[in-house]
Amino acid sequence: MALGDSTSQDIIASSRGFIQDADEQALNELQSNFFYQRADFANEADFEHIKKRIADLEKEHGLSGNRIFYLAVAASLYCAITQHLATSGLAQKKSENQKPWHRIVYEKPFGHDGASSNQINECIKNYFDESQIYRIDHFLTKEFVSNIALVRFTNCVFEPLWNNRYIDQVQIVVNEKIGIEKRGRYYDHYGALADVLQNHVLELLALIAMESPVQLSGNYIRDKRVEVLEHVQVVDGILGQFDGYQQEQDVKPNSKTETFAAIVLRVDNPRWSGVPFYVKTGKCMPKKETAIYIKFKTVDCLLTRSCPVPSNWLKIEVSPEAIFSLTLNAKKPGFNEEVIPIDMEFCHSCIFGPITPEAYEVILQEVERGEKSVSVRFDEIECAWRIVDKIKAMQLPLYIYERNTSGPKELVTEFEDKHGMRWKA
């Protein structure tokens, strides 16, 4: 369903260029069970037409009546579509145990600030039960991201050390090599803080910092993620904009929208008190990378004259590869006492890559199963927007930086030197 004129055959044909080693039988089967309907989101009569067509297809194919509505549209359209889904009867308000079920998926971003997010949520609540609502960020459904909590909580080598007694700092980096890719109208309204930090970065922080849930599923995980975000404090930061951004298509002249952000956060609870969380995201970086770097405190230098010994680092690389890498100190071969760091690495993508499901494949499967851990509960979204709104209220300085660099030059003088740290990426 969309505004443009197209057919299911056109959509399948246009997708072929993005599919490697296409299975023709599978594509033919998909095409025979795939239908497209043009519709204007503002016109309720179009929703009535879709309702009739779906009812006919359900009868023709003997379907159960279960329905998933996936809204991959601008957040400004959420309320109108939600209202028309409800008033047309295309989707009905039901509790979780009522059959057939109707579920509505809203893809991030959920609003552009705290106020707009609340408005959208109030609108949705007027028409549907919370159990039907899935606020999705495909990033949370990446197989490797969900593996982060499992690795932490099921390995004795990590869990006892996962606190401020042993951890010195945490860095979370989401770097993008691309620019805004002709998405100026969208991006200039959001910027790096709302587009990436509010969701991807804070979701990774919540996963890293949360307490152990009773189970790694549903509201158990969501409760613990919220607990972390409720205790996040904003300490400091700088913002940047890549040179030439204001000349991009559909970007306002003299725009002050940030394409880069480096922020210091703290989690004010007993486990993490005193541990800085350095988070960074930017466009037009030298390379694409999403990674978490955890620096452990140094040990006393007792058995070697090679002092001080390097800190141990745990690197969790989400992309482009999915890798856990732990640096340990070892003696350099020879008769001296020189200590060198060595990497112990587990490459998830190398071993499991061919059988790892894609993020959107997981989303559809989990929504169909009714698994809520892939959905961001609204109180978690509220907490994330509260953090972003606090950052915006600080009116941090905005610096220009060259494309294909690590950010503004002031990243060193106004951030790294000030806080006594160096970015790993």
C-alpha positions as CSV (number, residue, x, y, z in Angstrom):
1,M,0.0,0.0,0.0
2,A,1.5,3.3,-1.1
3,L,0.6,6.5,-3.0
4,G,2.5,5.6,-6.2
5,D,1.1,3.7,-9.2
6,S,2.7,0.3,-9.4
7,T,1.9,-3.4,-9.5
8,S,3.1,-6.4,-7.5
9,Q,5.0,-7.6,-10.6
10,D,6.8,-4.2,-10.9
11,I,7.9,-4.3,-7.3
12,I,9.2,-7.9,-7.6
13,A,11.0,-7.1,-10.8
14,S,12.6,-4.0,-9.3
15,S,13.9,-6.0,-6.3
16,R,15.7,-8.6,-8.4
17,G,18.8,-6.5,-8.7
18,F,19.2,-6.5,-4.9
19,I,18.9,-10.3,-4.6
20,Q,22.0,-12.5,-5.0
21,D,21.4,-16.1,-6.3
22,A,17.7,-15.6,-6.6
23,D,15.6,-18.7,-6.1
24,E,13.1,-18.4,-9.0
25,Q,10.6,-20.8,-7.5
26,A,10.6,-18.8,-4.3
27,L,10.2,-15.5,-6.2
28,N,7.3,-16.9,-8.3
29,E,5.6,-18.2,-5.1
30,L,6.1,-14.8,-3.5
31,Q,4.6,-13.0,-6.6
32,S,1.6,-15.3,-6.6
33,N,0.9,-14.3,-2.9
34,F,1.9,-10.7,-3.1
35,F,-0.6,-7.9,-3.8
36,Y,-0.2,-4.1,-4.2
37,Q,-2.9,-1.5,-3.6
38,R,-2.5,2.2,-4.3
39,A,-3.9,4.3,-1.5
40,D,-3.9,7.9,-0.2
41,F,-3.1,7.8,3.5
42,A,-5.4,10.9,4.0
43,N,-8.4,9.3,2.3
44,E,-10.4,7.0,4.4
45,A,-12.4,5.7,1.4
46,D,-9.1,4.1,0.2
47,F,-8.9,2.2,3.4
48,E,-12.4,0.9,2.8
49,H,-11.3,-0.5,-0.6
50,I,-8.3,-2.2,1.1
51,K,-10.5,-3.7,3.7
52,K,-12.7,-5.2,1.1
53,R,-9.8,-6.6,-0.9
54,I,-8.2,-8.1,2.1
55,A,-11.5,-9.7,3.2
56,D,-11.9,-11.2,-0.3
57,L,-8.3,-12.5,-0.2
58,E,-8.8,-14.1,3.2
59,K,-11.9,-15.8,2.0
60,E,-10.4,-16.9,-1.3
61,H,-7.2,-18.4,0.3
62,G,-8.8,-19.6,3.6
63,L,-6.8,-17.3,5.8
64,S,-7.2,-17.0,9.5
65,G,-7.9,-13.3,9.6
66,N,-4.6,-12.5,11.5
67,R,-3.3,-9.2,10.2
68,I,0.0,-7.2,10.5
69,F,0.1,-3.6,9.4
70,Y,3.6,-2.4,8.9
71,L,4.0,1.4,8.8
72,A,7.3,2.3,7.2
73,V,6.3,5.9,6.7
74,A,7.2,9.4,8.1
75,A,6.2,9.7,11.8
76,S,4.0,12.6,10.8
77,L,1.6,10.2,9.0
78,Y,1.3,7.7,11.9
79,C,-1.8,9.3,13.5
80,A,-3.8,9.7,10.3
81,I,-3.1,6.1,9.2
82,T,-3.8,4.7,12.7
83,Q,-7.1,6.6,12.8
84,H,-8.1,5.3,9.3
85,L,-7.1,1.7,10.1
86,A,-9.4,1.9,13.1
87,T,-12.4,3.8,11.8
88,S,-12.5,1.8,8.5
89,G,-12.5,-1.5,10.5
90,L,-9.4,-2.6,8.7
91,A,-7.8,-3.1,12.1
92,Q,-9.8,-3.7,15.2
93,K,-9.0,-2.9,18.8
94,K,-8.4,-6.2,20.5
95,S,-6.7,-7.6,23.7
96,E,-3.8,-9.9,23.3
97,N,-5.7,-13.1,23.7
98,Q,-8.5,-12.2,21.2
99,K,-8.5,-14.0,17.8
100,P,-7.9,-13.3,15.1
101,W,-5.2,-10.8,16.1
102,H,-4.5,-7.5,14.5
103,R,-1.0,-5.9,15.1
104,I,0.4,-2.6,14.0
105,V,4.1,-2.0,13.5
106,Y,5.5,1.5,13.6
107,E,9.1,1.8,12.4
108,K,11.4,4.4,14.0
109,P,11.8,7.3,14.4
110,F,8.8,7.6,16.7
111,G,8.4,11.4,16.5
112,H,11.1,14.0,16.2
113,D,11.3,15.0,19.9
114,G,9.6,14.3,23.2
115,A,6.5,16.4,22.6
116,S,5.7,14.9,19.1
117,S,6.4,11.4,20.4
118,N,3.8,11.9,23.2
119,Q,1.3,13.2,20.7
120,I,1.7,10.2,18.4
121,N,1.4,7.8,21.4
122,E,-1.8,9.5,22.7
123,C,-3.3,9.2,19.2
124,I,-2.5,5.5,18.9
125,K,-3.8,4.8,22.4
126,N,-7.2,6.2,21.4
127,Y,-7.7,3.4,18.8
128,F,-5.7,0.3,19.8
129,D,-4.6,-1.8,22.8
130,E,-1.0,-1.6,23.9
131,S,-0.6,-5.3,23.3
132,Q,-1.3,-4.7,19.5
133,I,1.4,-2.0,19.2
134,Y,5.0,-2.7,18.0
135,R,7.4,0.3,17.9
136,I,10.2,-1.2,15.9
137,D,13.8,-0.2,15.3
138,H,15.3,-2.9,13.0
139,F,18.6,-2.4,14.8
140,L,17.3,-4.2,17.9
141,T,16.5,-7.3,15.8
142,K,20.0,-7.8,14.5
143,E,21.0,-11.3,15.5
144,F,24.3,-10.1,16.9
145,V,22.8,-7.3,18.9
146,S,20.5,-9.7,20.7
147,N,23.6,-11.9,21.3
148,I,25.3,-9.1,23.3
149,A,23.1,-9.7,26.4
150,L,23.4,-13.4,26.1
151,V,27.3,-13.3,26.0
152,R,27.4,-11.0,29.0
153,F,24.9,-12.9,31.2
154,T,26.0,-16.5,30.4
155,N,29.8,-16.1,30.8
156,C,31.4,-16.0,34.2
157,V,34.4,-14.4,32.7
158,F,32.4,-11.2,32.1
159,E,29.4,-10.9,34.5
160,P,31.4,-10.5,37.8
161,L,33.6,-7.8,36.2
162,W,30.7,-5.8,34.6
163,N,30.7,-2.9,37.1
164,N,32.5,0.2,38.2
165,R,35.0,-1.7,40.2
166,Y,36.6,-3.2,37.1
167,I,35.4,-1.1,34.1
168,D,37.1,2.3,33.5
169,Q,34.9,3.6,30.6
170,V,32.6,2.5,27.8
171,Q,32.6,3.9,24.2
172,I,29.7,3.5,21.8
173,V,30.4,4.5,18.2
174,V,28.0,4.5,15.3
175,N,29.9,5.9,12.3
176,E,28.5,6.2,8.8
177,K,30.6,6.7,5.7
178,I,27.7,8.0,3.7
179,G,26.2,11.5,3.8
180,I,22.5,12.2,3.8
181,E,22.0,10.6,0.4
182,K,19.3,13.0,-1.0
183,R,17.3,12.8,2.2
184,G,17.7,16.4,3.1
185,R,14.1,17.2,3.8
186,Y,14.0,14.3,6.3
187,Y,17.4,14.6,7.8
188,D,17.4,18.4,8.3
189,H,14.3,17.9,10.5
190,Y,16.0,15.3,12.7
191,G,19.8,15.4,12.7
192,A,22.3,13.0,14.3
193,L,20.8,13.2,17.8
194,A,17.3,12.3,16.8
195,D,18.1,10.0,13.9
196,V,20.8,7.8,15.5
197,L,21.6,8.7,19.1
198,Q,18.0,8.6,20.3
199,N,17.5,5.0,19.2
200,H,20.6,3.0,18.0
201,V,23.1,4.5,20.4
202,L,20.9,4.5,23.5
203,E,19.6,1.0,22.8
204,L,23.2,-0.3,22.8
205,L,23.9,1.6,26.0
206,A,20.8,0.1,27.6
207,L,21.8,-3.4,26.6
208,I,25.3,-3.0,27.9
209,A,24.3,-1.4,31.2
210,M,21.1,-3.2,32.1
211,E,20.7,-5.5,35.1
212,S,20.1,-9.2,34.5
213,P,16.5,-9.8,33.5
214,V,14.5,-12.8,34.7
215,Q,14.3,-14.0,31.1
216,L,15.9,-12.7,27.9
217,S,12.5,-12.0,26.3
218,G,9.5,-9.7,26.2
219,N,8.9,-7.2,29.0
220,Y,11.7,-8.7,31.1
221,I,14.3,-7.2,28.8
222,R,12.2,-4.0,28.2
223,D,11.9,-3.4,32.0
224,K,15.7,-3.5,32.4
225,R,16.4,-1.3,29.4
226,V,14.0,1.4,30.8
227,E,15.7,1.2,34.3
228,V,19.0,2.1,32.7
229,L,17.7,5.0,30.6
230,E,15.8,6.4,33.6
231,H,19.2,6.9,35.3
232,V,21.2,8.4,32.4
233,Q,22.6,11.8,33.0
234,V,24.1,14.1,30.3
235,V,27.5,15.5,31.2
236,D,29.0,17.2,28.2
237,G,29.4,17.1,24.4
238,I,30.1,18.7,21.1
239,L,28.2,18.7,17.8
240,G,29.5,18.9,14.2
241,Q,28.3,19.5,10.6
242,F,30.1,18.2,7.6
243,D,31.4,20.8,5.2
244,G,28.9,21.3,2.3
245,Y,25.9,20.0,4.3
246,Q,24.0,23.3,3.7
247,Q,24.4,22.9,0.0
248,E,22.7,19.5,0.0
249,Q,19.3,19.1,-1.7
250,D,16.3,20.2,0.4
251,V,18.5,21.4,3.3
252,K,17.7,24.9,4.6
253,P,20.3,27.6,4.0
254,N,22.3,28.3,7.1
255,S,21.0,25.1,8.7
256,K,22.3,24.4,12.2
257,T,21.3,20.7,12.0
258,E,24.1,18.5,13.4
259,T,25.5,15.6,11.4
260,F,27.9,14.6,14.1
261,A,27.6,14.3,17.9
262,A,30.0,13.3,20.6
263,I,28.4,13.1,24.1
264,V,29.5,12.2,27.6
265,L,26.8,10.3,29.5
266,R,26.7,8.7,33.0
267,V,24.4,6.0,34.4
268,D,23.6,7.1,38.0
269,N,23.2,3.8,39.7
270,P,25.3,1.6,42.0
271,R,26.7,-0.6,39.3
272,W,27.9,2.3,37.0
273,S,28.5,5.2,39.3
274,G,31.7,7.1,38.1
275,V,32.0,5.2,34.8
276,P,31.8,7.6,31.8
277,F,29.9,6.4,28.7
278,Y,31.3,8.2,25.7
279,V,28.9,8.0,22.7
280,K,29.6,9.2,19.2
281,T,27.9,9.2,15.8
282,G,28.6,11.0,12.5
283,K,28.0,11.2,8.8
284,C,30.8,11.2,6.2
285,M,33.2,9.4,8.5
286,P,36.3,7.6,7.1
287,K,34.5,4.2,7.4
288,K,31.3,2.7,8.4
289,E,31.4,1.1,11.9
290,T,29.1,0.3,14.7
291,A,31.0,-0.8,17.8
292,I,31.2,-0.8,21.6
293,Y,34.5,-0.5,23.3
294,I,34.7,-1.4,27.0
295,K,38.0,-0.4,28.8
296,F,38.8,-2.4,31.9
297,K,40.9,-0.8,34.7
298,T,44.7,-1.6,34.7
299,V,46.1,-4.0,37.3
300,D,49.0,-3.3,39.6
301,C,52.3,-3.7,37.8
302,L,54.0,-6.4,39.9
303,L,55.7,-9.0,37.7
304,T,57.3,-6.8,34.9
305,R,59.3,-3.7,34.5
306,S,57.2,-2.8,31.5
307,C,55.0,-0.4,33.4
308,P,52.2,0.6,33.1
309,V,50.7,-2.4,31.4
310,P,48.1,-1.7,28.7
311,S,44.4,-1.8,29.7
312,N,42.3,-4.8,28.5
313,W,39.7,-3.8,26.0
314,L,36.6,-5.7,25.0
315,K,35.4,-4.7,21.5
316,I,31.9,-5.6,20.4
317,E,31.7,-4.8,16.7
318,V,28.2,-4.9,15.4
319,S,29.0,-3.9,11.8
320,P,30.4,-4.2,9.2
321,E,31.5,-7.5,10.8
322,A,29.9,-9.1,13.9
323,I,32.9,-9.7,16.2
324,F,33.7,-10.0,19.9
325,S,37.4,-9.2,20.5
326,L,39.2,-9.2,23.8
327,T,42.7,-7.8,24.2
328,L,44.9,-9.5,26.8
329,N,48.4,-8.8,27.9
330,A,51.2,-11.3,27.2
331,K,55.0,-11.4,27.3
332,K,56.7,-10.5,24.1
333,P,58.9,-13.5,22.9
334,G,62.5,-13.0,23.9
335,F,64.5,-12.4,27.1
336,N,63.0,-9.0,28.0
337,E,59.9,-8.4,30.0
338,E,58.0,-6.4,27.5
339,V,54.3,-6.8,27.6
340,I,52.2,-6.6,24.4
341,P,48.4,-6.8,23.9
342,I,47.1,-9.7,21.9
343,D,43.6,-10.2,20.5
344,M,41.3,-13.1,21.3
345,E,38.5,-13.0,18.8
346,F,35.2,-14.6,18.0
347,C,33.8,-13.7,14.6
348,H,30.1,-14.3,14.7
349,S,29.6,-13.3,11.0
350,C,32.4,-15.6,9.9
351,I,30.9,-18.7,11.6
352,F,27.2,-18.0,11.5
353,G,26.9,-15.4,8.6
354,P,25.3,-17.7,6.0
355,I,22.6,-18.8,8.5
356,T,22.0,-15.5,10.2
357,P,18.5,-14.1,9.4
358,E,18.1,-10.6,8.2
359,A,16.8,-8.0,10.6
360,Y,13.4,-7.5,8.8
361,E,13.0,-11.2,8.6
362,V,13.3,-11.4,12.3
363,I,10.9,-8.5,12.8
364,L,8.1,-10.2,10.8
365,Q,8.6,-13.5,12.5
366,E,8.7,-12.1,16.0
367,V,5.6,-9.8,15.5
368,E,3.8,-12.9,14.1
369,R,4.8,-14.8,17.3
370,G,3.7,-11.9,19.5
371,E,7.3,-11.5,20.9
372,K,7.5,-8.0,22.4
373,S,11.2,-7.8,23.1
374,V,11.7,-6.6,19.5
375,S,9.4,-3.7,20.2
376,V,10.4,-0.6,22.1
377,R,7.9,0.2,24.8
378,F,6.8,3.8,25.0
379,D,8.3,4.5,28.4
380,E,11.7,3.6,26.9
381,I,11.0,6.0,24.0
382,E,10.1,8.7,26.5
383,C,13.3,8.2,28.4
384,A,15.4,8.3,25.2
385,W,13.7,11.5,24.0
386,R,14.2,13.1,27.5
387,I,17.9,12.5,27.2
388,V,18.1,13.9,23.6
389,D,16.0,16.9,24.6
390,K,18.4,17.6,27.5
391,I,21.3,17.5,25.1
392,K,19.5,19.9,22.8
393,A,18.7,22.3,25.7
394,M,22.5,22.5,26.5
395,Q,23.0,24.4,23.2
396,L,26.3,22.6,22.6
397,P,28.8,24.3,20.1
398,L,28.5,23.2,16.5
399,Y,31.7,22.9,14.5
400,I,32.3,22.3,10.8
401,Y,34.3,19.3,9.8
402,E,35.7,17.9,6.5
403,R,34.2,14.9,4.9
404,N,36.1,11.6,5.3
405,T,37.6,12.8,8.7
406,S,36.8,11.6,12.2
407,G,34.9,14.8,13.0
408,P,35.6,18.4,14.0
409,K,39.2,19.2,15.0
410,E,37.8,20.3,18.3
411,L,36.9,16.7,19.0
412,V,40.5,16.5,20.4
413,T,40.9,19.8,22.0
414,E,37.4,20.4,23.3
415,F,36.5,16.8,24.1
416,E,39.3,14.2,24.3
417,D,41.8,16.4,26.1
418,K,39.1,17.9,28.4
419,H,37.9,14.4,29.5
420,G,41.3,12.7,29.4
421,M,40.3,10.0,26.9
422,R,40.9,8.9,23.3
423,W,38.4,7.4,20.9
424,K,39.1,3.9,19.8
425,A,37.2,4.5,16.5
